[in-house]
Amino acid sequence: MRQLILVVSSRGEDCGFLEQCLERSGYKVRRCLNPGDAVREAEVLRPSLILVNSVMPDSAGLELCRRIRQTRSLARTAVVLVAAGTAEDDCVLGLESGANDYITMPFSSRELQARVQAVLRRFERPQLTEFYGPVTTVGDIKIDSSAMRISVRGNEVTTTTLEFRLMDYLARNQARVFKRDELLDAVWGDMQFVTPRTVDACVRRVRRKIEPDCARPTYLKTIRGVGYRLDAGGPRMWDSREQYPRPASTPLSADRFEPKA
């Protein structure tokens, strides 16, 4: 069965180009020209991935990413953000809003196809429950890898896929200190527009969901000058160096998508 991708853009000409590129790769594509209807349509269609063109007035694309992540039934749906901004701050803002990858214009049709395929591969990757137990406990936090669920003091919290993967990876290497670059390689893999600030932004979001007091973290701690460590002050678990595999890169072509004036 072909995977369904929902393309959200208020610009019909952009939507047409994106739709054509994705259909050539074998995906089934539905378009949504009204960002205000995107969440409702996604809940009905349940796409494998939502492609959001953020070239919209009033930061509507970023706001849509946030709404997708706040919607329980869509919180773990893959989201790729298409944007005109190339500055690092633009990228970080997009990823903080909940996007799993960030593509800047101009880009080739093959780059778009490769990025989408890479994100979908990450979401299709089997959980590591064959190597580890399905549930990891860190103090009052329980992480269920098979169900991709995190509960804190018995209450389930909603996380994005990247937030879950960060917590899952740290919990399986409990009490070990990781540099930001190590976490980027292990959790974000082949995503191109990520920086150490991306890790910091994800950590801030996770702390808001798991910590009683974000200003004085109990679990997810900053090790100054190094990186981060997850622990509950108890005995140290195993020191596994297992990392998520990184997909091979894909060459780009010359046909490019330029933003319209």
Rosetta blueprint (number, residue, H / E / L):
1 M L
2 R L
3 Q L
4 L E
5 I E
6 L E
7 V E
8 V E
9 S L
10 S L
11 R L
12 G H
13 E H
14 D H
15 C H
16 G H
17 F H
18 L H
19 E H
20 Q H
21 C H
22 L H
23 E H
24 R H
25 S L
26 G L
27 Y L
28 K E
29 V E
30 R E
31 R E
32 C E
33 L L
34 N L
35 P H
36 G H
37 D H
38 A H
39 V H
40 R H
41 E H
42 A H
43 E H
44 V H
45 L H
46 R L
47 P L
48 S L
49 L E
50 I E
51 L E
52 V E
53 N E
54 S L
55 V L
56 M L
57 P H
58 D H
59 S H
60 A H
61 G H
62 L H
63 E H
64 L H
65 C H
66 R H
67 R H
68 I H
69 R H
70 Q H
71 T L
72 R H
73 S H
74 L H
75 A L
76 R L
77 T L
78 A E
79 V E
80 V E
81 L E
82 V E
83 A E
84 A L
85 G L
86 T L
87 A L
88 E H
89 D H
90 D H
91 C H
92 V H
93 L H
94 G H
95 L H
96 E H
97 S L
98 G L
99 A L
100 N L
101 D E
102 Y E
103 I E
104 T E
105 M L
106 P L
107 F E
108 S E
109 S H
110 R H
111 E H
112 L H
113 Q H
114 A H
115 R H
116 V H
117 Q H
118 A H
119 V H
120 L H
121 R H
122 R H
123 F H
124 E H
125 R L
126 P L
127 Q L
128 L H
129 T H
130 E H
131 F L
132 Y L
133 G L
134 P L
135 V E
136 T E
137 T E
138 V E
139 G L
140 D L
141 I E
142 K E
143 I E
144 D E
145 S L
146 S L
147 A L
148 M L
149 R E
150 I E
151 S E
152 V E
153 R L
154 G L
155 N E
156 E E
157 V E
158 T L
159 T L
160 T L
161 T H
162 L H
163 E H
164 F H
165 R H
166 L H
167 M H
168 D H
169 Y H
170 L H
171 A H
172 R H
173 N L
174 Q L
175 A L
176 R L
177 V L
178 F E
179 K E
180 R H
181 D H
182 E H
183 L H
184 L H
185 D H
186 A H
187 V H
188 W H
189 G L
190 D L
191 M L
192 Q L
193 F L
194 V L
195 T L
196 P H
197 R H
198 T H
199 V H
200 D H
201 A H
202 C H
203 V H
204 R H
205 R H
206 V H
207 R H
208 R H
209 K H
210 I H
211 E L
212 P L
213 D L
214 C L
215 A L
216 R L
217 P L
218 T L
219 Y L
220 L E
221 K E
222 T E
223 I E
224 R L
225 G L
226 V L
227 G E
228 Y E
229 R E
230 L E
231 D L
232 A L
233 G L
234 G L
235 P L
236 R L
237 M L
238 W L
239 D L
240 S L
241 R L
242 E L
243 Q L
244 Y L
245 P L
246 R L
247 P L
248 A L
249 S L
250 T L
251 P L
252 L L
253 S L
254 A L
255 D L
256 R E
257 F E
258 E L
259 P L
260 K L
261 A L
